[in-house]
Amino acid sequence: MKRILFLLILVLPILSWAKEYTLDDLINIGLEKSLYVKQENVNYKNTASSLNSSYLSLLPSFNVNANKSNSDGEWNNASGGLGLNENLSLNESRYFSIRRAINNQKNSELSLQNTHKQIAYTIFSKYLNILESQKSLNIQQENLKLQKKIHNQIQVQFDAGNKSLLDLKQSEITLIDYEISVNEAENNLEQLRKDLFSYLNIEDKHWNFSEPEFSIKKIDNLYQENYSLKMERNSLKNSKLSLFQQKLDFFPTLSVGFNYNYNSNLGSDILDLQKYDASYFISLSASYSIFDIWDKRESYKRSKRNLDFQKLNLEDSERKNKDKFENLKKDIITLQKSLNLYSKKLKLSKENLEMAQEQYKLGIISLLDLDRSNIDYFSAQLSNNNKYYELIRKQEEMNLLLSQKILGKW
């Protein structure tokens, strides 16, 4: 007997344990499998590589040469040399390329982080839809059980001659309405699950969804620029750099050059570096293209107009983000107040339904009055459930708007 009890103690926890989906696991799966994340990772590596190439372009040109030629059947002496040269100009394109590459890498990093947040929020929102739908289905199923119980009571009372046929038929109609609601809720839940697992591109093993411990937070968010605005601002910096570079084209081109050579024409002693002759020169030049001035002017005007429009776009994005922030803030405050009121309403409607059921048994109120109390309680349950999940969703929507961590993690 003791051995059987010991085996039950070991086996029961295992039998009672069931696999379930968690929000964290599904978000991590989504981030790992997402093609958008993979594409952003490729873009980030490419921009980092481009920045490295821009820095490497600062290195001076260095070359090594060796040659031996044949003319009219006779070999000339071999020659060799080492060369080092560099040219710098007032409108140095390498400098502007580096500055633009730095901004591009910043944008690539911001875009990668923003994509992580967008995907995390999307999965969170779909997961929340399932939790809300599941909770609504449970509420409707409980109300269906209650309605079946009421219908059975009316059937007994009708058979005893205490209720009319009209009461019985009305009870049957109400019961059918609840069955329809449950059927539609089951279909809605199934569609939401398909939508989530299609987005994740994995198979639904039909496990239950665990509900995380969501918290109702106090609204203390301060407006800040999100990643999208920061990327627009970096793009604007690049446009300003390009425009400034074009402005420099209106001035004479000034350049400084340096060339250092180490040559030999000693034939067989080509590898003897001590016998090489060194030479170098430094050059300073200035040039100005007269006939290109009109083309440069038109190009500059086009770039200037594009830059002005880009500034307007940025200002418009800032205004829209601030408006959305204020609207979200008001929505969250309103939802918090509504949730408190719906919680009170739910408590009162439950108490009212319990009293109505007792009064109906005693014949004090009609079936219609009982149905009204039942509908009020059912409606209060659904409203309280919907407002709760809507509030949780709005809180994370605020985090997404401000590029803050989704659920404090992503």
C-alpha positions in Angstrom: 0.0 0.0 0.0 2.8 2.4 0.9 4.5 1.6 -2.4 1.4 2.4 -4.3 1.0 5.8 -2.5 4.7 6.5 -3.2 4.2 5.9 -6.9 1.0 8.0 -7.0 3.0 10.9 -5.4 5.5 10.6 -8.2 3.2 10.1 -11.1 0.3 12.5 -10.4 2.3 15.7 -10.8 3.5 14.4 -14.2 0.0 13.4 -15.3 -1.4 16.8 -14.2 1.3 18.7 -16.0 0.4 19.8 -19.6 2.4 21.6 -22.2 1.3 25.2 -22.9 2.4 28.1 -25.0 4.0 31.1 -23.4 4.2 34.6 -24.7 8.0 34.8 -24.3 8.6 31.6 -26.1 6.4 32.6 -29.1 8.0 36.0 -29.4 11.5 34.5 -29.3 10.4 32.0 -32.0 9.0 34.8 -34.1 12.2 36.9 -33.8 14.3 33.9 -34.7 12.3 32.8 -37.8 11.4 36.3 -39.1 12.6 37.1 -42.6 12.4 40.8 -41.7 14.9 40.3 -38.9 17.2 38.3 -41.1 17.0 41.0 -43.8 17.7 43.7 -41.2 20.7 41.7 -39.9 22.1 41.5 -43.5 21.5 45.3 -44.0 23.3 46.0 -40.7 26.3 43.9 -41.6 26.4 45.5 -45.1 26.4 49.1 -43.7 29.1 48.2 -41.2 31.2 46.8 -44.1 30.5 50.0 -46.1 31.7 52.1 -43.2 34.9 50.0 -42.9 35.5 50.5 -46.6 35.1 54.2 -46.2 37.7 54.3 -43.5 40.1 52.1 -45.6 39.8 54.6 -48.5 41.8 57.0 -46.4 44.9 54.9 -46.8 47.4 56.2 -49.3 48.0 54.4 -52.6 51.0 52.0 -52.3 52.3 50.0 -55.3 55.2 47.7 -56.1 56.3 47.0 -59.6 59.0 45.0 -61.4 59.4 44.5 -65.1 61.8 43.3 -67.8 61.2 43.9 -71.5 62.4 42.4 -74.8 63.1 44.6 -77.8 64.4 43.2 -81.1 65.4 40.0 -79.5 67.4 41.7 -76.7 66.4 41.8 -73.1 66.6 45.1 -71.4 67.7 45.5 -67.8 65.1 44.6 -65.2 63.7 47.5 -63.3 61.7 47.8 -60.1 60.2 50.3 -57.8 58.1 51.2 -54.8 55.6 54.0 -54.9 53.5 55.8 -52.3 51.2 58.6 -53.2 48.3 60.5 -51.8 46.0 63.4 -53.0 43.8 65.6 -50.9 41.3 68.1 -52.1 39.1 70.8 -50.6 36.0 68.9 -51.6 37.3 65.6 -50.3 34.7 62.9 -51.3 36.2 60.3 -48.9 35.4 62.6 -45.9 31.7 63.0 -47.0 31.5 59.3 -47.7 32.6 58.4 -44.2 30.1 60.9 -42.6 27.3 59.4 -44.7 28.4 55.9 -43.9 28.3 56.6 -40.2 24.7 57.9 -40.4 23.7 54.9 -42.5 25.1 52.5 -40.0 23.2 54.3 -37.2 20.0 54.0 -39.2 20.7 50.4 -39.9 21.1 49.7 -36.2 17.9 51.6 -35.3 16.0 49.8 -38.1 17.1 46.5 -36.7 16.0 47.4 -33.2 12.7 48.8 -34.5 12.0 45.6 -36.4 12.5 43.6 -33.2 10.0 45.8 -31.4 7.5 45.7 -34.2 7.6 41.9 -34.4 7.5 41.5 -30.6 4.4 43.8 -30.4 2.7 42.1 -33.3 3.0 38.7 -31.7 2.0 40.1 -28.3 -1.1 41.7 -29.9 -2.1 38.4 -31.6 -1.4 36.5 -28.4 -3.5 39.0 -26.5 -6.4 38.5 -29.0 -6.3 34.8 -28.3 -6.4 35.3 -24.5 -9.3 37.7 -24.8 -11.2 35.4 -27.1 -10.5 32.4 -24.9 -11.7 34.3 -21.8 -14.8 35.5 -23.7 -15.5 31.9 -24.8 -15.2 30.7 -21.2 -17.6 33.4 -20.1 -20.1 32.5 -22.8 -19.8 28.8 -22.0 -20.5 29.4 -18.3 -23.5 31.5 -19.2 -24.7 28.8 -21.5 -24.5 26.3 -18.6 -26.5 28.7 -16.5 -29.1 29.2 -19.2 -29.4 25.4 -19.6 -30.0 25.2 -15.8 -32.6 27.9 -16.0 -34.3 26.2 -19.0 -34.4 22.8 -17.1 -36.0 24.5 -14.1 -38.6 26.1 -16.4 -39.2 22.8 -18.0 -39.9 21.2 -14.6 -42.2 24.1 -13.6 -44.0 23.9 -17.0 -44.6 20.1 -16.5 -45.9 20.9 -13.0 -48.3 23.5 -14.5 -46.5 26.4 -12.8 -45.1 28.0 -16.0 -46.8 28.8 -19.3 -45.9 27.5 -22.7 -44.8 31.1 -23.6 -42.2 31.0 -20.7 -40.9 27.7 -21.9 -40.6 28.8 -25.6 -38.9 32.1 -24.5 -36.4 30.1 -22.5 -35.7 27.9 -25.5 -35.1 30.9 -27.7 -32.7 32.4 -25.1 -30.9 29.1 -24.9 -30.4 29.0 -28.7 -29.0 32.5 -28.6 -26.4 31.4 -26.1 -25.5 28.3 -28.1 -25.0 30.5 -31.2 -22.8 32.9 -29.3 -20.6 30.0 -28.0 -20.4 28.5 -31.5 -19.3 31.8 -33.0 -16.8 32.4 -30.2 -15.2 29.0 -30.8 -14.9 29.7 -34.5 -13.4 33.2 -33.7 -10.8 31.6 -31.4 -9.8 29.0 -34.0 -9.3 31.8 -36.6 -7.2 33.8 -34.2 -5.0 30.8 -33.5 -4.5 30.2 -37.2 -3.6 33.8 -37.7 -0.9 33.7 -35.0 0.7 30.4 -36.1 0.6 31.5 -39.7 2.5 34.6 -38.8 5.0 32.5 -36.8 5.2 29.9 -39.6 5.0 27.0 -37.2 2.5 24.3 -36.5 -0.2 24.7 -33.9 0.0 21.8 -31.5 -3.2 22.9 -29.8 -1.7 23.6 -26.5 -3.2 26.0 -24.0 -2.1 29.6 -23.8 -0.6 30.7 -20.5 -1.6 34.1 -19.3 1.3 36.3 -18.2 1.0 38.5 -15.2 0.1 41.8 -16.8 0.2 44.9 -14.7 -1.8 48.1 -14.9 0.8 50.9 -14.9 0.6 54.5 -13.9 0.8 56.9 -16.9 4.2 58.6 -16.4 5.5 58.4 -20.0 7.2 61.5 -21.3 7.3 62.1 -25.0 10.5 61.2 -26.8 11.6 60.7 -30.4 11.2 57.1 -31.5 13.5 55.2 -33.8 11.6 56.1 -36.9 12.1 59.8 -36.3 15.7 59.3 -35.4 16.2 57.5 -38.8 14.5 60.4 -40.6 16.8 62.9 -38.8 19.9 60.9 -39.8 18.7 60.8 -43.4 18.3 64.5 -43.3 21.9 64.9 -42.1 23.1 62.9 -45.1 21.1 65.2 -47.4 22.6 68.3 -45.8 26.1 66.8 -46.2 25.4 66.1 -49.9 24.1 69.7 -50.4 27.2 71.1 -48.6 29.4 69.0 -50.8 27.6 70.4 -53.9 28.1 73.9 -52.6 31.8 73.4 -52.4 31.8 72.5 -56.1 31.1 76.2 -56.9 34.6 77.1 -55.6 37.9 76.3 -57.4 39.1 72.8 -56.8 42.2 72.9 -54.6 44.2 69.8 -54.1 47.5 68.8 -52.5 49.4 65.7 -53.8 52.3 63.8 -52.5 54.3 61.1 -54.3 57.3 59.1 -53.1 59.1 56.6 -55.4 61.9 54.2 -54.8 63.2 52.9 -58.1 66.0 50.8 -59.6 67.3 50.0 -63.0 70.2 47.8 -62.0 69.3 44.7 -63.8 70.3 41.6 -61.8 70.5 43.7 -58.6 66.8 44.5 -58.6 66.4 42.8 -55.2 69.1 44.9 -53.6 67.0 47.6 -52.0 70.1 49.5 -50.8 70.9 50.4 -54.4 67.5 51.9 -55.1 67.2 55.7 -55.8 64.6 57.6 -53.8 62.6 60.5 -55.3 59.5 62.4 -54.2 57.5 65.5 -55.1 54.7 67.5 -53.6 52.1 69.3 -55.7 49.6 72.0 -55.2 47.0 72.6 -57.8 43.9 74.7 -58.4 41.4 74.3 -61.2 38.0 75.7 -62.0 35.6 74.4 -64.7 33.8 77.4 -66.2 31.3 75.6 -68.5 30.0 73.3 -65.7 28.8 76.1 -63.5 25.2 76.1 -64.9 24.8 72.3 -64.6 26.1 72.5 -61.0 23.7 75.3 -60.3 20.7 73.3 -61.5 21.8 70.2 -59.6 22.2 72.2 -56.4 18.7 73.8 -56.8 17.2 70.3 -57.2 19.0 69.0 -54.1 18.0 72.1 -52.1 14.3 71.6 -53.0 14.5 68.0 -52.0 16.1 68.9 -48.7 13.4 71.5 -47.9 10.7 68.9 -48.6 12.5 66.4 -46.5 12.5 68.9 -43.6 8.7 69.3 -44.0 8.2 65.6 -43.9 10.2 65.3 -40.7 8.2 68.1 -39.1 5.0 66.4 -40.2 6.1 63.1 -38.7 7.0 64.8 -35.4 3.6 66.5 -35.2 1.8 63.2 -36.0 3.8 61.3 -33.4 3.1 63.9 -30.7 -0.6 63.9 -31.5 -0.7 60.1 -31.4 1.2 60.2 -28.1 -1.4 62.6 -26.6 -4.3 60.5 -27.9 -2.8 57.3 -26.6 -2.2 58.9 -23.2 -5.9 60.0 -23.0 -7.1 56.6 -24.2 -5.1 54.8 -21.4 -6.4 57.1 -18.7 -10.0 56.7 -20.0 -9.6 52.9 -20.2 -8.3 52.8 -16.6 -11.3 54.7 -15.3 -13.7 52.5 -17.5 -12.1 49.3 -16.2 -12.7 50.4 -12.6 -16.3 51.2 -13.4 -16.8 47.9 -15.3 -15.4 46.0 -12.3 -17.9 47.6 -10.0 -20.7 47.0 -12.5 -19.7 43.3 -12.8 -19.8 42.9 -9.0 -23.2 44.6 -8.8 -24.7 42.7 -11.8 -23.6 39.4 -10.3 -25.3 40.2 -7.0 -28.3 41.4 -8.9 -28.5 38.1 -10.9 -28.3 36.0 -7.7 -31.2 37.9 -6.2 -33.2 37.7 -9.4 -32.7 33.9 -9.5 -34.0 33.6 -6.0 -37.0 35.9 -6.7 -37.8 34.0 -9.9 -37.9 30.7 -7.9 -40.4 32.3 -5.5 -42.5 33.7 -8.4 -41.9 37.3 -7.5 -40.4 38.3 -10.9 -41.1 37.1 -14.4 -38.8 35.1 -16.8 -38.3 38.3 -18.7 -36.9 40.1 -15.6 -34.6 37.1 -15.0 -33.3 37.2 -18.6 -32.6 40.9 -18.2 -30.5 40.3 -15.1 -28.7 37.4 -16.8 -28.0 39.5 -19.9 -26.7 42.4 -17.7 -24.3 40.0 -16.0 -23.2 38.4 -19.2 -22.6 41.9 -20.8 -20.7 43.1 -17.8 -18.4 40.1 -17.9 -17.6 40.6 -21.6 -17.2 44.3 -21.2 -14.9 44.0 -18.2 -12.8 41.3 -20.1 -12.6 43.4 -23.3 -11.6 46.6 -21.4 -8.9 44.8 -19.5 -7.1 43.5 -22.6 -7.7 46.7 -24.5 -5.9 48.6 -21.7 -2.9 46.1 -21.7 -2.7 46.5 -25.5 -2.7 50.3 -25.3 0.1 50.3 -22.7 2.4 48.4 -25.0 1.3 50.4 -28.0 2.6 53.4 -26.1 5.9 51.6 -25.6 6.1 50.9 -29.3 5.3 54.5 -30.2 8.2 55.8 -28.0 10.5 52.9 -29.0 10.6 51.7 -25.4 10.9 48.1 -24.4 7.9 45.9 -25.3 6.8 44.2 -22.1 10.0 45.5 -20.5 12.1 43.0 -22.6 12.1 43.6 -26.3 
